[in-house]
Amino acid sequence: MFERSVSGPEKLTFDDPVAELHVRIVNGTVNVVGTDEGPARLEVSEIEGPPLVVTQRDGVLTVAYEDLPWKGFLKWLDRKGWRRSAVVSLAVPAHTRVEVGVVGAGAVVSGVKGPSVVKGVTGDATLVALSGPVRADTVSGNVEAQSVTGDLRFNSVSGDLTVVDGSGSTVRADSVSGSMIVDLAPDGPTDIRLTSVSGEIAIRLPDPADAEVEANTASGAVSNAFDGLRVHGQWGAHKITGRLGAGTGKLRATTVSGSIALLRRPPHEEESEPWDAPPAAEGGPDAPADTPMDGPAGPDGSGSGPRGGAGGHSVPAPSPGPTDAAPGGSSDGSTDKKVL
C-alpha cells in the first residue's frame, strides 16, 4: 500500500497497475485523461488549504481530502470546508474505472474506455470521447458531453445537460429545472428518455432518423422539423408523435412547463464542409430565391428569426411572450444558440 500527503505542487508516478481511480476535490480543477501508454501519473500544480491524501491499494488510486467521503458526497455542504482549492491532473490507463467528485470545481474527463462516474455539487463537468458507460449526478453543475459513445445517464436539480455528437445506444436524463440540449449522431438504434419539470428540451436527430417518437409538454411550446411527425394540441398540452424510418429506436421527452424542439442535423456532406467556407454571394446562383438567408421574418418583419429546419412545424404556447417562445422560433432562445 502506498500513501502520501500532498500539501504543495508535486508530481507522482505509480508503477503498480491502476484499475480504479477515485478523485474528490473542493474548488479548483481536476483533469483526468485515459491513455494507452505508460503508468498512471499525477500532477498537483496548485493547492491551498488542507493537504490531499494520495493512496494506492489493491489497484485503486485515490486522490482526496480525508474529510470528503464519496458516500453522501452530494450532501457535503459544510461551507467551512470549502476554504480550499487544488488543481489536479491525472493520466491513467484507458480502461480504468473513474469516479470524480467535485464541490465548486471544474472537472474534465476524456479518453476513458472504462465506466465513468462524475458527481458535482456546484462544479461543471466536461466529458470528452468516453466509450464506457457514463453517469453524471449534479446539484446545480452543468454537464457537457462531447463525442460520448457509451451509455449516458444524467441526474440534476438545476444543472443543464449538453450532448454534442452523441452516439451511445442509451441516453437517460432527469432534471427539475435544468435544460437539455441533445445532439445525436447514432450508429444504430438509440433509446432516449428525457424528463424535466420546467427545463427546455431540444433534440437534434439525423435525417433520415430511425425512432418511435413521443414528446409531451403540459404548457410549453413545441417545434418540429420532421414532416413524418404529428403535432397535437393547439392550446394547453402539446404532443409530438410518430415514427421516423423503421422506428427501431425510441425517443421519449417529457416536460411540464418547458418547451420542446425536435431539430434535424444537416446531411453528412454539408456537415463535413469547412466552417470557414465563404458564404455564397447574396442573390448568387447558390442562394435559393425562396429561402431567406436570415431565417423567417420576426414580428417586426426584420427577418431575424432563426430556422428550426425545412418543413418544420411549431405550435406556440398559450400566452405568446419571450419566455413562451418555441426553442426554434426566437432569436433570443438559448436553445437555438446552443444547438444551431
N, C-alpha and C positions, 0 to 999 in steps of 0.2 A: 504493500500500500504506500502511495505517495501522498504527502500533504505539505502544503506550503502556504504561508500567509503573505499576501502581496499588498504592500502599502505604498508603492511608488511605481513608476514606469519600469516594466520588466518584460523580457521575452523568455518563453519556456518551450522546450521541445520534448515530446513524450514518445519514447521509443517503444513502449508497450502498446499492444493493439488497443484501439478505442472502438467500442461497439455502440456506446450511447454517450450523448453529450447533454448535460443539464447546465443552463445558464440562467441566473436570476440577478438582475441589477436594478438600481434605482437611479433615474436620471442618466444623462449621457447617451451612449450609443453602443449597441452590440452588433457586430457583423460576423456572420457565420458563412463560410464557403465550403462546399463539398469539392474534394479534389481526388484524383486518382494517383497522385504522386506524393511520395514521402510520408513521414509520420505526422501525427497531429501536432499542431503548433499553436501557441497562444502568445498574443502580444497585448499587454496593458499599457497604452500610451499615455493615459491621463487617469488620475484617481484623486478624489478628495473625500475626506471623512474616514469612516472605519475601513479597515483592510478587507480585501476579498480573500476568501479561503479557496484554494485550489486543491482538489483531491482527485486521485485516480485509484479506483479499487474495482477489481473483477471486471475490467473492461469499461467501467463507467467513469467518465471525466466530468467533474463538477466544478463550476466557477460561480460562486455565490457568496452572499453575506450570510453569516451564521444565524442572524435573526430574521431571515426571509425564507420561510419554508415554501415548498411547492404546493403542499396541501393547503387549501383555503387561500391560495395566492390572490385571487381577485378581491378578497375581503380585507386585504392588508392596506388599511387606510390610516395608519399611525403617522400623522403629519410630522411628528418629531423625528421619525426615522427617515424622512425624505431629505434631510440635510446631508446629502452625499451625492457623489457623481463618479462615473467611471466610463472610460472609452475602451472597449474590449473588442479585439479581432481574433477570430479562430479559423484555422483551416483543419478540416477533419476528413477522414475517408468518406467518399461519396455515399456509401451505403449505411452510414451511421444514422441511428435514430436520434433525432434532435428535439430537445424541449427547451424553449426560450420563454422566460417570463420577464416583463419589463413594467416598471412603475415610473411613468413620466419620461421614459427613454424611448429612443427610436430603435427599431430592430430591422435588420436586413438579413434574410436567409436566401442563399442562392446555390444552385448546382447540387442540391441534396437529392439522392435517389431513395433514401430510406424514409420512414414515416417522420413527419414534422408536426410539432405541436407548438403553437405560439399563444401566449396569454399576455394581455396587457390591460392595465388599469386606465391610464391616460395616454400611453405611448402609441405611436403609429407603427405599422409594420409593413414592409415591402417584401414580397415573396417572388423570387425570380427563378424560372426554369426548374421547378421542383417536379420530380416524376413519381414520387411516392405519395401515399395518402397524406392529406394536409388538413389540420384542424386549427382554426383561429377563433379564440374567445376574447372579447374585449368589453370593457365598460363603456368608454367613450372614445377609444382609439380607433382610427381608420385603418383599413387593410387594403392594400393594393396587390393583386396577384397578376404577374406577367408571365405569359407562356408556361402556365402550370398545366402539366399533362396528367397529374394524379387526381384522384377524387378529392373534392374540396368541401369542407364543412365550415360554416361561419355562424357565430352567435354573438350578438352585441345588444347593448341597451340603446346607445345613440351613435355608435360608430358607423361610418359609411364603408361599403364594400365596392371596390372597383376591380373588375376582371378584364384583362386585355389578352386577346388571343388564347382564350381558354380552350383546351381540347381534352379535358378529362371526361370520363364517362358519367360522372355524377357531380352535381352541384347542389348543395343544401345550404340555405341561408335563412336566418331568422333575426329580425331586429324589431325594436319598438319604434324608434323614430329615425333611424339611420336610412339613408338612401342606398339603392343597389343599382350599379351600372355593370351589366354583364355582357361582354363581347365574346362571342363563341366562334371557334373555328374547329369543330369536332371532326375526328377521323372516322367516327361511326355514330351509332345511336347514342343519344345523351339523355339522361334523366335529370331534369332541372326542377327544383322546387324552391320557390322564393316566397317568404312571408314577412309582412311588415304591418304595423298598425297605422302609422302616419307618414312613413317614408315613401319617397317616389321609387318606382321600379322601371328601369329601362333595360331592354334585352335586344341585342343585335344578333341576328341569325344569318347564316349564309343563304344565298339564293342560287339554286334551289335548296330548301331545307327539308328535313325529314323528322317530323314530330307531330304528335297529337297535342293540340294547344287548348288550354283553358286559363284565361286570365280574368280576375274579378276585382272590382273596386266598388265600395259601397257609396262613396260620394265624390271620388276624384274623377278627373278627366281621363280619356283613353285616346290613344293614337295607334293606328295600324297601317303598316306599309305593305301588307300582303293581300293580294286580291283573293286568295283562296280561303281567307278567314272572314267570319261574320262578326259584326259589332252589334250587340243587343242593348237596348235601353237608350232612351233619349234624355231622361231626367232621373236623378237619383242613382240607383245602382247601374253599373255598366259591366258588360261581359264581352270578351273576345273568345270565340270558339272556332274550331275547325281542324282540318287535317292538312298538313303540308307534306307533300311527297307520299311515301308509303305509310307514314305515321308510326314508324317503329320506335322513335324516341318519344319522350314525354316532357311537356313544359307546363308547369303549374305555377301561377303567380297570383298572390292574393295580398291586397292592402285595403285597409278600412277607409282612410281619408286621403291617401296618397294617390298620385296619378300613375298610369301605366302606359308605356310606349313599347311597341314592337317595331324594330327597325331592321333594315336589310343591309348586310355587308355588301360592298361593291364586288363585282366579279373579280376573279383572281387576277386576270390580266390587267385590270385597272388598278388593283391594289398593289401590284408589283412595280408600277411606274415610279420613277424617282420623284421625291417630294418637291425638288427644286425645278421640275419641268416648267417652262414658261407657259402661262395660260394662253389660250387662243385669243387672237385679236377680237375685240368686240365687234360683232356683226360679221366676222370672218366665216369661211366655209365650215369650220369645226364647231361653230356655236349654233345649235338648233334655234330656229327663229321662234318656236313656240315654248322655249324653256327659259324663264328668267334666270339670269346669272346669279342673282342675289336671293333667289327663293321667292315665294309668293308675297304679294304686297301685304304690308302690315295694315293696321287700322287706319293709318293716315295716308295709305297709298304710296308709301315710300319704298316698298319692295324689300323691307329689311327682315322679313320673317324667314328663318331657315326651313329647309325642306326635310321631312322625315323619310322620303323615298318616293319614287314614282309609283303611281297607283295607290297611294296611301289613303286611309280614311281616318277621320278623327271625330270624336264626339266631345263637345265641351262639357265642363262641369255645370251644374245647375246655376251657379252665380258667377258669370264671367268676371275675371279680375286677375291681377298679377299673380296671385297665389293659386288660382284655379286653372291656369292655362295648361294645355296638354304639354307634356315634356318636349314634343317635337314641334310645337307650334308657336313658340315665343323666343325672340332673340335674347330675352333675359333669363331663359330657363337654364339652370346649371346643368341639367341632364344633357341637353344638346351639346353644350360646350365640352363635356367630358367624353361623350360618345362619338360625336362627329368631329 
